[in-house]
Amino acid sequence: MIKGKDGSNIPKVVIERLPRYYRYFDRLDGEMEKISSKKLGELMDTSASQVRLDLSYFGDFGQQGYGYNIKKLKRELANILDIETKKNVIIIGAGNIGRALTRFNALKEAGFNLTALFDVKPILIGERLNNVLIRHIDELSSYLESHDISIAVLAVPKAVANKVVKTLIEHGIKGILNFSRTDLDVPKGFPIENIHIMDKILALSFIIRANK
């Protein structure tokens, strides 16, 4: 578990809300000087007490009767999320998801430097997407050994996902964003985020039906 400023364990759901807090403060920066926990809670569809609790894991940012200084807390959140530090990223799989992510400029804005894509299809090797070279998957091990890569985005068929993951972990990848539609075999505690789009769509479909 990751520890907060007071030494307590930070729940994963709180960590997952941090980028959303940053997004709101980034949007509000320039529009207003301060915001109360009540107003921020309303924007985020949660309670003022939940906002105060979430942010308290990372420091004492608010002032009673004043609220949160937007510019200051935006800077603090940028520091907590390490937005100013460049982090190298690779994408495994140059299909629809991989191609879409190369055009996702917000990655660069958030400090992520996409350095390479990897695929198995000969017709794709040597192509550049948004000036990022597609390499053959056979080059993956040597590339990881010679480059400091923090995060790998996995967008490959589920049949080969765990084979690729084994190579990534063996060669020092620090975290994985998984689009491969399967749960991955990783060591306990290894940082991984699973993006199962169909799960979200099916859940949304259920909610729509239940609300009829």
N, C-alpha and C positions, 0 to 999 in steps of 0.2 A: 504493500500500500504506500501511496505517496503521502507524506506528512505536511500538514499546514504550518503556519507560523507559530501556532501554540503547541505543536507537537502531536496534534490529533490527526487521525487518518482522514484524508479528503475523499468523500464518496465519488465514485466515477461519474455519477449523474451531475455532480457539481462541476467537475472538470469539463464535461461535455457542454455545460451551459456557458463556460467562459467565452468562447468565440462569439456567442450570441450577445453577451454583455458588451463585448468590444464592438460588435457591429452597431449596436444601438448608440453607444457613446461616439463612435465615428460619425454616425448620421447626425447626431445632435450637436456635435462640435461646430461652433459658429452660429448655431440657432439660438442657444441659450447658455447661460453661465453655469447654472446649477440645476440639479434635479433631486427631488425627494425620493426616498425608498418607496413611498406609496405610489408616486407617479411612475417610477421605473417598473414597479410590480405590475401596474395596470398595463403598461406597454408590452410586458413580457407574459401577460396572462398568469401572473402568480401573485403571491402576497408580499407585502412590505417586509414582513418578518423573514420570509424565505430569501429575499434579496439581501437583507442584512446578514443573515446566516451564511449564505454563499460567499459573500465578499469577505466576511470576517476570517475565513480560512487563510486568506492571503495578506491580511493586514488590517489596520484600523484607518479606513479611508473617509468615512462620513463624519459629519459634525452635527450633533443634536440641534435641531432648530434651523439648520442650514441645508443639510442634505449632502450631496456629492458634487464636488467641483468637476465639471465635465472634462475640461482639458487635462486636469491633473490625473483623474482616474483613467482616462483614455491612455495617457502615457504609462501609468502603472500597469494596466492590462496588456499593453503592447510589450512591456518588459517581461511580465509573467508568461505571456505566450511566445516570447522570444522572437517577435516579428522582425526586429532589426537585424537579427543574425541570419546570414544566408545559409540555407540548408540544401544540400544537393539531393535531387530526387531522380529516380529512373522509373520508367514504365515498362512492364513486361506484357507484351501483347499490343500490336499496332492495329487492332480492329476498331470497331466503332467507338468503344469507350476510350481506348488509348488515344485515338485521333481527336476525339472531342476534348480530352484533357489537355492536349498540346495547345489547343486554342483558348484555354481557360486562363485569361490574363490575370485573374485574381490570385493565382498561385504565385506569380512573380511579385505582385504587390504585397503579399503576405510573407515574403522572404524565402520562397522556395525556388530553387534554380533547377529546372529540368535539363539534365545533361545528356540523356540518351534514351532511346526506345529499343526494345528487343523483340524479335519475332522469329518464326521458323520458315516463313514463306519466302522462297528465293526471289520472287518477283518484287518483294517489298524492300529487300536488303539494299542499302545504299541510298534509298529515298530519304528526302528531308521533309519533315513536317514542322512548319513554323521554325525553320532553321535548325531542327533537332534531328540528328542522324539516326536512322533505323539500322541496327546492327543485328547480326545473326545471334541466336540464343547461345550458340557454342562459344561466343566471345564473353559470355556473362561472367564466368569465374575470373578470367584475367582482367576484365574491366574493373570488377570490384576490388581486386588486389591492388590496382594502380590508381584508384580514385577513392576519395573520401565521400561515400554515399551514406546518407542518413536514413532515407525512406525509399521503399520500393512500392510502387502501385502495381497490384497484380490484377490483370485483366485477361486471363487465359482460360481455356476450357477446364472444367473441374477435373477431368481425367488426368491432367498433367500438373495441376496446381501444387500438390504436395511435393512433387519431385522438384519443381522450381523453388519452392519455399525452403527445402533442405539446402539447396545450393546457396540461396540468399543468406540464410542464417549462418552457414558454415563460413561464409566470407564476410561476416561482420555487419550485415544490415541491422540497423537499430530498431526499425519499426516497419510494419506492413499495412497498407490500405488494400483491403481485399474486395475485389469486385467479381470473384470467380464463381459465385453461386455454390460454394461448398465451404464447410468448416475446415479449417486448416489444422494440421498437426504441428503445433509449436510448443516449445518448453513453457511450463507454467510461469505466468508472470510476463511473458514476452509481449511487448506492446503491439497490439493488432486491432484494427478497426474493420469490422465487416459491413460492407454496403450491399445488402441483399435487396435489390430494387423490387423484385417480385413480392417479397414479404410485405413491403410497404404498400404496394398496390393492392394486394389481397386484403390486408388489414383495412385499408381505406374503403374497399368495396364492402367489407363487412359492416363498417360503421355507417356507410350510406344506407345499406339495406336495413340495419337495425333502427335507423332514425325515421324510416318511412311510417 
